[in-house]
């Protein structure tokens, strides 16, 4: 299980160094990313929230290019980051991916599967669903397909995987905070705070 960020509409970034990634591919987040990969992740998260404030109560965009691009990230009450958790069954090659319109900020929905209602959906097109059946969890890659591939694992194993994925997110956040202090020093505090929110992690005292 890996936390992943979907990168779409990649055409580079003139504001800071980035690593090129194929459009609509998923970038795994961890503490092992190179600086340019962190730049791609921050670009992707900011890009998901780069929406004109014309029809809401947010202040107008700043005139400068950097402030303009970061505006949504720093002014939206609820942030969005396309992605979620990717689960791969190494024995079969089956991969469970978040669907369209699902965001990494909602990754804690997975806790519902092991400790709550026992079921969670993770977007659409495809329509991935996780269900707890006794001591087993079944991950259906696309619940709209009768012959969809599935991954089955124990509740105990899923808890272990979730703890590992949260550790990856925490390590990525620490790495991203260092990156922000270097590449976005004038926006370091608010951008780091926004990343904490979008990754649904507790802020440090």
N, C-alpha and C positions, 0 to 999 in steps of 0.2 A: 504494500500500500504506500503510495506516494502522493503528497499534495502537489497538484499541477495547476499551472496557469495557462489558459489557452491564449495564444498570441495570434491575432488576426489583423489584417490590413497592414502588415509590416512593410514599411517603405523607408526604414531607417529613422534616425533621429539626429537632428542637427544640434540638440541642446546638450547632449552628453554622449560618451562612447557607449555603443551597444553591440551585442553579438547578433549576427543575422540568424534568424530561425525561419523555417519554411512556414508560409501562411497557414493558419488553422492548426498548427502543431501545438503540442503541450510541452511546456517547460517545467520539469520537476524542480521544486523548491527545496533547498537544504542549505546547510552551512558550507557546502563544498563548491559553490558556484564561483566562477571567475568574475572579476569586477565588471567586465563587459556584459556578462550574463545577468548580473544583478541590475545593471543598467537597463537591459531588455525587460526584466521583470517589472521594474519601477515604471518604465515607459508603458508597458502593457496595462498595469493597474491604473495609472493616470489616464491612459487613453480610454479605458472603459467608462470613465467619469467625465470625459471631456465633452460636455454637453452645454450648449449655450443657455445662459440664465434668463431667457426671454419670457418664459411662462411660469416662473416661480418667484419667490421672494428673495432670492440670492442677490448679492451686489453684482454690478456689471463686471465684465472681465477687465483685468488690468491691460494696459496697452503693450507692455513688454512681452515678447514671445514666451519666455519662461514662466512668468506669472500667469499669462493667459492659458498655457497648457496645464499648469498645476491648479487652475482655479476650481475646477469641479472637485478634484481630490480634496481640496482644502475647505470647500464650502458646502458640500452635500451633507445632510444629516445622516443619510444611509448610503454607504458606499457599496459598489459592486465590483467584483473581479471575476471575470469569466473563468471557470475552472471548477475544481473540487478535488475529490480523491480518485486516483487511478489504482485499480487493483488488478494484478496480473497473476494468473495461475501458471506457474513455471512448468508444471507437468503437462499441461494441455496447450499452452500458448494463448488461452482465452484472456481477453482484457476487458475489464469493466470500466467504462469511462462516464464522466458526467455528461448529461445531455445539454441541449441548447437552453439558454436563459437560466442555467444554474450557476451560482456563484460560490467562490471559495469562502466567502464570509459566512456561508451557511453550513460549513463542513461539520459543525457539531450536531447536525441532523442525524449523523451516524450514531450518536449516543442514544437516540430514540430506539434504534434497532436492538441494542444490547441492554438498555436500562429503562426503556420507556414503553411505547406502544408496540414495539416489535416490528415496525414497518416504516420505511421511508422511501420517498421518490426523489430522484436527482435530475430533474429536467425532462426534456422531451426531444424526440427526433435525433437519436433514439430515446426510448423511455426506460431508463435503468431503474430498477427497483431492488431493494434489499428487504428480506423478510426473515424474521426469526421463527423457526419451527422447532420448538423444544430446545434442545441443546445445540442445534445446527442453524446456521444462517445461510440462506440461499440468495445469491446475487444473480439477478436476471439481467442480461445485457440489454435486451429490448423487450419489454413486457407486451408490446403490441404484436410481436411475432410469436406464433405458436411453437416454432422450432428454434427459439432463441437459445444461444449458448448460455450456460449457467456456470457459476462457481459456487461450490459448497465448502464451508469451513465451520469450525466450532465457534461458539460464542466466546469461549476463552481465547481462541486464536484471534478473533476479530478485536477483542479488547486489547490484546498485545499489539496488534497492528496499528490500532488507533493511537495508542500511547507512543509508538514509534513515529507515526506521522505527525503527531503534535510536537514531538521533540524536533523533527525536521523543520517544522514551521518556526519554532522558537529559535533554532540555530540560524535559519534564514533571516529572521527579524534582526538578530544581533549583527549579522553580516551586513544587512541592508542599512542599519542605523550607522554603521561605520562608513558605508558607501555614501550615504546622504550627507554626513558631516564633511566628506571630502569634496563631493561634486555639487552639492546644493547647500553650501554653508549658510547662506542667508535665509534658507527655508528649513533648516535642519529640524527644529523642534516641531513645527506643525506637520511636516511631511512624515516624520517618524511616528507621530501620534496618529496620523491617518493610516499608516501601515499597521499599527497595532489594532486599530478598529477593523480594518478590512480582513485581517487575518484572524479575527475573533480570538485574540490572545489577551490575557490579563496584562495591564500596564504595570510597569515596575514602579515601586514607590520612589 
